[in-house]
Amino acid sequence: MPKSKAAAGKKKTKKSASKLSQKLAPSAKPKRRLFTGIKTLFTLDRAFRKAARRVTADDLDRIDGAAFVSENGRIVWVGKEKDLPREFKNAIKSEDLQGAVVLPAFVESHTHLIYAGNRAAEFERRNQGESYQSIAKSGGGILATLIPTREASEKELTAIGQERAERFLKQGVSTIEVKSGYALTAEGEMKMLRAAGAIRRARIVRTFLGAHAIPKEFKSAEAYIDYLLEEALPQLKKEGLACRADIFIEQGYFSKELGKKYLSRFREEGFDLAVHADQLSRCGGAELAVELKARSAEHLIQINDEDIRKLSASEVTCVLLPTADLYMNCAYPPARKLIDQGARVALATDLNPGTSPSSDVALVGVLARIYMKMSLPETIVAYTLGGAYALGLEKELGSISKGKLADFVVLEGEMEELFLEAGRQPVARLYREGERLL
């Protein structure tokens, strides 16, 4: 191909990737809304200015007697209600939040929301001492979800996903990342992503995780990676079904070297990158994420001090998934070391059928606070701004800052009640782009 045509092709790809991002723009019709009667507003604006690193209680940016204004779904003014500019007082739809505590909506940055069937029997097998690797070798693990997911229709998968998404909405989550990875054929993975895209109410960010495991139809990981690059990637681009690509770097799955080949190709095509990294063993996933400037490295249980140093000096967001660690009965990631050295951290459920069959946002925070020694402010920032950074949406979500989308929660209690009681978040209302969802 002549050089000029190749350059044109690259330009077209970048434009396509831009269109994927534009799908996250406000959907509301032009309108202005004033929210008053706020006892305490935690904007997290200072945490945003610190890029969600080394946050303290002060970085929650507390405003008592607060109000804010949204226009066309975006924040245009924030401050004390007594200081509300005259231009916003008249000819405006006003909503009194009746003395409640308000903070940004939560961002769930790692889920496997779309799948069929269940793997409840594996929970019992692990409790009886069988390892995840042994279960996988006997036909369990990721491959056990493959058949029911392949057999389910797109409509059925959407209905399943919608039900699960509603559970997140009830907990104050406005934005949910959804990975594919349980069909492991080009068309099956597209079906999963189309089903995710049909979910209503929640904002869905889709991630292609075709490299989740090696299906039995392929003799090697290399052969399967080549298939994904030759067959799945062109279809992904054609339909615009995802803006991110992920891979499971682990012994018995995909090596760091294969991961570099795979993710480098996706990066060339304009995709953001994520890496399932160093969950069961140290396989270089964290190093790869830093090298390729991925948006996120996820799990990070088996990392060492050098990995922590590199992650802390990078722009990679460390997505920690303590519910999976609980179900796997394994160590928790070194959150304290990561945070103290300046790494940016996010928290998420890792909702999936095998190793984290839970969408309990509160439980994630409880585990982070007890076993990972994270403070409440750190936990709140990790589940808001941290999640936004992990998805490349830090300029849109995660704080109540001028210019950002008006996604926020109204609590039925105090801020200190967050991430305290497993099974319950004290969320009374949820708003997305200024419109009430809950």
C-alpha positions as CSV (number, residue, x, y, z in Angstrom):
1,M,0.0,0.0,0.0
2,P,1.4,3.5,-0.8
3,K,2.5,5.5,2.2
4,S,-0.2,8.2,1.6
5,K,-3.0,5.6,1.7
6,A,-1.6,3.9,4.8
7,A,-1.5,7.3,6.5
8,A,-5.1,7.9,5.4
9,G,-6.1,4.5,6.8
10,K,-4.6,5.4,10.2
11,K,-6.4,8.7,10.2
12,K,-9.7,7.0,9.5
13,T,-9.1,4.5,12.4
14,K,-8.5,7.3,14.8
15,K,-11.7,9.0,13.7
16,S,-13.6,5.8,14.3
17,A,-12.1,5.5,17.8
18,S,-13.2,9.1,18.5
19,K,-16.7,8.2,17.5
20,L,-16.7,5.4,20.1
21,S,-15.8,7.9,22.8
22,Q,-18.5,10.3,21.7
23,K,-21.2,7.7,22.6
24,L,-20.5,8.7,26.2
25,A,-21.6,12.3,25.6
26,P,-24.8,13.5,27.3
27,S,-28.0,12.1,26.0
28,A,-30.3,14.6,27.7
29,K,-32.3,17.2,25.7
30,P,-31.1,20.8,26.3
31,K,-32.2,21.8,29.7
32,R,-30.9,23.5,32.9
33,R,-31.4,22.1,36.4
34,L,-30.7,23.6,39.8
35,F,-30.1,21.3,42.8
36,T,-30.5,23.0,46.2
37,G,-31.1,22.0,49.8
38,I,-27.9,20.0,50.0
39,K,-26.7,19.6,53.6
40,T,-23.2,18.6,52.5
41,L,-21.7,18.2,49.0
42,F,-18.5,16.2,48.5
43,T,-17.3,17.3,45.1
44,L,-14.0,15.4,45.0
45,D,-12.7,18.3,42.9
46,R,-9.4,18.5,44.9
47,A,-8.9,14.8,44.4
48,F,-9.4,15.4,40.7
49,R,-6.8,18.1,40.7
50,K,-4.4,15.6,42.4
51,A,-5.2,12.9,39.7
52,A,-6.7,10.7,42.4
53,R,-3.3,10.1,44.0
54,R,-2.4,10.1,47.7
55,V,-5.9,11.4,48.7
56,T,-6.9,12.5,52.1
57,A,-10.2,13.5,53.7
58,D,-9.6,17.2,52.7
59,D,-9.5,16.0,49.0
60,L,-13.2,15.1,49.2
61,D,-13.7,18.9,49.0
62,R,-16.6,19.3,51.4
63,I,-19.1,22.2,50.9
64,D,-21.9,22.7,53.5
65,G,-25.1,24.3,52.4
66,A,-24.3,23.6,48.8
67,A,-26.0,23.9,45.5
68,F,-25.0,23.2,41.9
69,V,-26.4,23.7,38.4
70,S,-26.3,21.4,35.4
71,E,-27.0,22.4,31.8
72,N,-27.5,19.8,29.0
73,G,-26.3,17.2,31.4
74,R,-23.1,18.9,32.5
75,I,-22.1,20.8,35.6
76,V,-21.9,24.6,35.0
77,W,-21.8,25.9,38.6
78,V,-21.0,24.5,42.0
79,G,-20.8,26.3,45.4
80,K,-22.7,27.4,48.5
81,E,-26.4,28.0,47.9
82,K,-26.2,31.5,49.3
83,D,-23.7,32.3,46.6
84,L,-25.8,31.1,43.7
85,P,-25.4,33.6,40.8
86,R,-28.6,35.5,39.8
87,E,-28.5,34.1,36.3
88,F,-29.3,30.6,37.6
89,K,-32.1,31.7,40.0
90,N,-34.9,32.3,37.5
91,A,-36.5,30.4,34.7
92,I,-34.9,27.2,35.8
93,K,-36.2,23.8,37.0
94,S,-35.2,23.5,40.6
95,E,-35.0,20.3,42.8
96,D,-34.7,20.5,46.6
97,L,-32.6,17.6,47.9
98,Q,-34.0,18.1,51.4
99,G,-30.9,18.3,53.5
100,A,-29.2,15.3,52.0
101,V,-25.5,14.4,51.6
102,V,-24.5,14.3,47.9
103,L,-21.4,13.0,46.1
104,P,-20.4,11.7,42.7
105,A,-22.0,8.6,41.3
106,F,-19.9,5.4,41.5
107,V,-18.0,4.0,38.5
108,E,-17.8,0.2,38.3
109,S,-14.7,-0.3,36.2
110,H,-14.4,-4.1,36.0
111,T,-17.2,-6.5,35.3
112,H,-18.1,-9.6,33.3
113,L,-21.7,-8.6,33.3
114,I,-22.8,-10.6,30.2
115,Y,-22.7,-14.4,30.5
116,A,-25.2,-17.3,30.8
117,G,-25.3,-20.2,33.1
118,N,-23.5,-20.4,36.5
119,R,-20.6,-22.1,38.1
120,A,-21.9,-22.6,41.7
121,A,-20.5,-26.1,41.9
122,E,-17.0,-24.7,41.5
123,F,-17.4,-22.6,44.7
124,E,-17.9,-25.9,46.7
125,R,-14.9,-27.5,44.9
126,R,-12.6,-24.6,45.8
127,N,-13.8,-24.7,49.4
128,Q,-12.9,-28.4,49.5
129,G,-9.3,-27.5,48.6
130,E,-9.2,-27.8,44.8
131,S,-7.3,-25.1,43.1
132,Y,-8.6,-22.8,40.3
133,Q,-6.0,-24.2,38.0
134,S,-7.1,-27.7,38.7
135,I,-10.7,-26.9,38.1
136,A,-9.9,-25.2,34.8
137,K,-7.9,-28.2,33.6
138,S,-10.9,-30.5,34.3
139,G,-13.2,-28.3,32.1
140,G,-14.3,-25.8,34.7
141,G,-13.3,-22.2,34.9
142,I,-13.9,-19.8,32.0
143,L,-14.5,-22.6,29.5
144,A,-17.4,-23.9,31.6
145,T,-19.3,-20.7,30.9
146,L,-18.5,-20.9,27.2
147,I,-21.3,-23.3,26.1
148,P,-24.3,-21.7,27.8
149,T,-23.1,-18.2,26.6
150,R,-22.6,-19.4,23.0
151,E,-26.1,-21.0,23.1
152,A,-27.9,-18.0,24.5
153,S,-29.4,-15.5,22.1
154,E,-28.4,-11.8,22.0
155,K,-31.8,-10.9,23.4
156,E,-31.4,-13.4,26.2
157,L,-28.0,-12.0,27.1
158,T,-29.3,-8.5,27.1
159,A,-32.1,-9.4,29.4
160,I,-29.6,-11.1,31.8
161,G,-27.3,-8.1,31.6
162,Q,-30.1,-5.6,32.2
163,E,-31.1,-7.4,35.4
164,R,-27.5,-7.3,36.7
165,A,-27.1,-3.7,35.7
166,E,-30.2,-2.7,37.7
167,R,-28.5,-4.1,40.8
168,F,-25.6,-1.7,40.3
169,L,-27.9,1.2,39.7
170,K,-29.6,0.6,43.0
171,Q,-26.2,1.0,44.7
172,G,-25.5,4.3,43.1
173,V,-23.4,3.1,40.1
174,S,-24.1,5.2,36.9
175,T,-21.3,3.7,34.8
176,I,-20.5,0.1,34.2
177,E,-17.6,-1.4,32.3
178,V,-18.6,-4.7,30.6
179,K,-16.1,-7.2,29.2
180,S,-16.7,-9.9,26.6
181,G,-14.8,-13.1,27.0
182,Y,-17.2,-16.0,27.5
183,A,-17.9,-17.0,23.9
184,L,-14.3,-17.1,22.5
185,T,-15.4,-17.0,18.8
186,A,-15.4,-13.8,16.8
187,E,-19.2,-13.8,16.3
188,G,-19.9,-15.0,19.8
189,E,-17.8,-12.1,21.3
190,M,-19.6,-9.6,19.0
191,K,-22.9,-11.0,20.3
192,M,-21.9,-10.4,23.9
193,L,-20.8,-6.8,23.1
194,R,-24.0,-6.1,21.1
195,A,-26.0,-7.4,24.1
196,A,-24.0,-5.1,26.4
197,G,-24.7,-2.1,24.2
198,A,-28.4,-2.7,24.3
199,I,-28.5,-2.3,28.1
200,R,-30.6,0.7,29.1
201,R,-30.3,3.4,31.9
202,A,-26.8,2.6,33.0
203,R,-23.9,4.1,31.0
204,I,-22.0,1.1,29.5
205,V,-18.4,1.0,28.5
206,R,-17.5,-2.1,26.5
207,T,-14.2,-3.9,26.6
208,F,-13.2,-6.7,24.2
209,L,-11.7,-9.6,26.2
210,G,-11.6,-12.2,23.5
211,A,-8.2,-13.2,24.9
212,H,-9.7,-14.5,28.2
213,A,-8.9,-18.2,27.7
214,I,-7.9,-20.6,24.9
215,P,-10.9,-22.4,23.4
216,K,-10.5,-26.1,22.6
217,E,-10.9,-25.4,18.9
218,F,-7.3,-24.0,18.9
219,K,-4.1,-26.0,19.5
220,S,-2.2,-23.1,20.9
221,A,-2.4,-19.6,22.4
222,E,-0.5,-18.2,19.4
223,A,-3.0,-19.7,16.9
224,Y,-5.9,-18.2,18.9
225,I,-4.3,-14.8,19.2
226,D,-3.8,-14.7,15.4
227,Y,-7.4,-15.7,14.9
228,L,-8.6,-12.8,17.1
229,L,-6.4,-10.3,15.3
230,E,-7.4,-11.5,11.8
231,E,-11.1,-12.2,12.4
232,A,-12.4,-10.4,15.5
233,L,-10.5,-7.1,15.3
234,P,-11.8,-6.2,11.8
235,Q,-15.4,-7.0,12.9
236,L,-15.0,-5.0,16.1
237,K,-13.9,-1.9,14.1
238,K,-16.6,-2.3,11.5
239,E,-19.4,-2.4,14.1
240,G,-17.8,-0.1,16.6
241,L,-18.6,-2.5,19.5
242,A,-15.9,-1.6,21.9
243,C,-13.3,1.1,22.6
244,R,-11.1,-1.0,24.9
245,A,-9.2,-4.3,24.6
246,D,-8.1,-6.6,27.5
247,I,-6.1,-9.8,27.9
248,F,-5.6,-12.4,30.7
249,I,-1.8,-12.6,31.2
250,E,-1.3,-15.8,33.3
251,Q,0.4,-19.2,33.2
252,G,-1.7,-21.6,31.1
253,Y,-3.4,-18.6,29.4
254,F,-1.5,-15.9,27.6
255,S,2.2,-14.9,28.0
256,K,3.6,-11.4,28.3
257,E,5.1,-11.7,24.9
258,L,1.8,-12.7,23.2
259,G,0.1,-10.0,25.2
260,K,2.4,-7.4,23.8
261,K,1.8,-8.6,20.2
262,Y,-1.9,-8.6,20.8
263,L,-2.3,-5.3,22.6
264,S,0.1,-3.4,20.4
265,R,-2.1,-4.2,17.4
266,F,-5.2,-2.9,19.2
267,R,-3.3,0.2,20.3
268,E,-2.4,0.9,16.7
269,E,-6.1,0.7,15.8
270,G,-7.0,3.3,18.4
271,F,-8.2,1.1,21.3
272,D,-7.5,1.9,25.0
273,L,-5.8,-1.0,26.7
274,A,-6.4,-3.0,29.9
275,V,-4.5,-6.0,31.3
276,H,-5.6,-8.8,33.6
277,A,-2.3,-8.8,35.4
278,D,-0.4,-10.9,38.0
279,Q,-3.5,-12.4,39.6
280,L,-2.4,-16.0,40.3
281,S,1.3,-15.7,39.6
282,R,3.8,-13.0,38.6
283,C,3.8,-13.2,34.8
284,G,4.8,-9.7,33.8
285,G,1.3,-8.3,33.3
286,A,2.0,-5.2,35.3
287,E,5.2,-4.5,33.4
288,L,3.3,-4.9,30.2
289,A,0.6,-2.5,31.2
290,V,3.3,0.1,32.1
291,E,5.2,-0.5,28.9
292,L,2.2,-0.1,26.6
293,K,0.7,2.7,28.6
294,A,-2.5,0.9,29.3
295,R,-5.4,2.6,31.0
296,S,-5.5,0.0,33.7
297,A,-3.8,-3.1,35.2
298,E,-6.3,-5.3,37.0
299,H,-6.0,-7.7,40.0
300,L,-2.3,-7.1,40.8
301,I,-2.0,-9.6,43.7
302,Q,1.4,-11.1,42.9
303,I,3.3,-7.9,42.1
304,N,6.7,-7.1,43.8
305,D,8.3,-3.9,44.9
306,E,9.7,-3.1,41.5
307,D,6.3,-3.5,39.9
308,I,4.8,-1.2,42.5
309,R,7.5,1.4,41.8
310,K,6.8,1.3,38.0
311,L,3.1,1.4,38.4
312,S,3.3,4.3,40.8
313,A,5.4,6.3,38.4
314,S,3.1,5.6,35.5
315,E,-0.4,6.7,34.4
316,V,-1.7,3.2,34.7
317,T,-4.7,2.9,37.1
318,C,-4.5,-0.1,39.4
319,V,-7.9,-1.7,39.5
320,L,-8.2,-3.8,42.6
321,L,-10.8,-6.5,43.0
322,P,-11.0,-7.8,46.6
323,T,-14.3,-9.7,46.2
324,A,-12.6,-12.0,43.8
325,D,-9.7,-12.4,46.3
326,L,-12.3,-13.3,49.0
327,Y,-14.0,-15.9,46.8
328,M,-10.6,-17.3,45.7
329,N,-9.4,-17.4,49.3
330,C,-6.1,-15.8,48.2
331,A,-4.0,-12.8,49.2
332,Y,-5.2,-9.3,48.6
333,P,-3.2,-6.9,46.5
334,P,-0.8,-4.5,48.2
335,A,-3.0,-1.5,48.1
336,R,-1.3,0.3,51.0
337,K,2.1,0.1,49.2
338,L,0.6,1.2,45.9
339,I,-1.2,4.2,47.4
340,D,1.7,5.3,49.6
341,Q,4.1,5.3,46.7
342,G,1.7,7.4,44.6
343,A,-0.1,4.9,42.5
344,R,-3.7,5.6,41.4
345,V,-6.1,3.0,42.6
346,A,-9.7,2.0,41.6
347,L,-12.0,-0.6,43.1
348,A,-14.5,-2.8,41.4
349,T,-16.5,-6.0,41.9
350,D,-15.1,-8.2,39.1
351,L,-18.7,-9.6,38.8
352,N,-18.3,-12.9,37.0
353,P,-19.9,-16.4,37.2
354,G,-16.9,-18.2,38.8
355,T,-14.5,-16.3,41.0
356,S,-16.6,-13.3,42.0
357,P,-20.3,-14.0,41.6
358,S,-21.3,-10.8,43.5
359,S,-22.3,-7.3,42.5
360,D,-22.1,-6.1,46.1
361,V,-20.4,-2.7,45.8
362,A,-20.5,-2.2,49.6
363,L,-18.7,-5.5,50.2
364,V,-15.9,-4.4,47.9
365,G,-15.3,-1.3,50.0
366,V,-15.6,-3.2,53.3
367,L,-12.9,-5.7,52.2
368,A,-10.7,-2.8,50.9
369,R,-11.0,-1.1,54.3
370,I,-10.4,-4.2,56.5
371,Y,-7.9,-6.3,54.5
372,M,-6.2,-3.7,52.2
373,K,-6.1,-1.0,54.9
374,M,-7.6,1.7,52.7
375,S,-9.2,4.7,54.5
376,L,-12.8,5.7,53.7
377,P,-11.7,8.7,51.6
378,E,-9.4,6.5,49.6
379,T,-12.2,4.0,49.1
380,I,-14.6,6.6,48.0
381,V,-12.2,8.1,45.5
382,A,-11.2,4.7,44.2
383,Y,-14.9,3.9,43.4
384,T,-15.5,7.2,41.7
385,L,-12.5,9.1,40.3
386,G,-10.3,6.0,40.3
387,G,-12.9,4.1,38.2
388,A,-13.2,7.0,35.9
389,Y,-9.5,7.1,35.3
390,A,-9.4,3.4,34.6
391,L,-11.9,3.9,31.8
392,G,-10.3,7.0,30.4
393,L,-13.3,9.1,31.6
394,E,-11.7,11.2,34.2
395,K,-12.6,14.4,32.3
396,E,-16.3,13.3,32.3
397,L,-17.0,11.5,35.6
398,G,-15.8,10.9,39.1
399,S,-16.1,14.4,40.6
400,I,-18.7,17.2,40.7
401,S,-16.6,19.6,38.8
402,K,-17.5,22.3,36.2
403,G,-17.7,20.8,32.8
404,K,-18.2,17.2,33.9
405,L,-21.3,15.1,33.5
406,A,-23.9,15.6,36.3
407,D,-23.7,12.0,37.6
408,F,-24.3,12.0,41.4
409,V,-25.9,10.1,44.3
410,V,-28.0,11.4,47.1
411,L,-27.5,9.5,50.3
412,E,-30.1,8.5,52.8
413,G,-27.5,8.8,55.6
414,E,-24.1,10.3,56.2
415,M,-21.0,9.8,54.2
416,E,-19.4,7.7,57.0
417,E,-22.1,5.0,56.4
418,L,-20.6,4.3,52.9
419,F,-18.7,1.0,52.6
420,L,-19.6,0.0,56.1
421,E,-22.3,-2.6,55.9
422,A,-21.9,-5.4,53.4
423,G,-25.1,-5.7,51.3
424,R,-26.1,-2.1,51.7
425,Q,-25.1,1.3,50.4
426,P,-27.0,4.2,51.9
427,V,-28.1,5.5,48.5
428,A,-31.5,7.1,48.2
429,R,-31.3,8.5,44.7
430,L,-29.1,8.2,41.6
431,Y,-28.8,10.8,38.8
432,R,-27.2,10.5,35.4
433,E,-26.5,13.7,33.5
434,G,-28.9,15.5,35.8
435,E,-31.8,13.0,35.2
436,R,-33.0,10.9,38.1
437,L,-32.6,7.1,37.6
438,L,-33.3,5.9,41.1
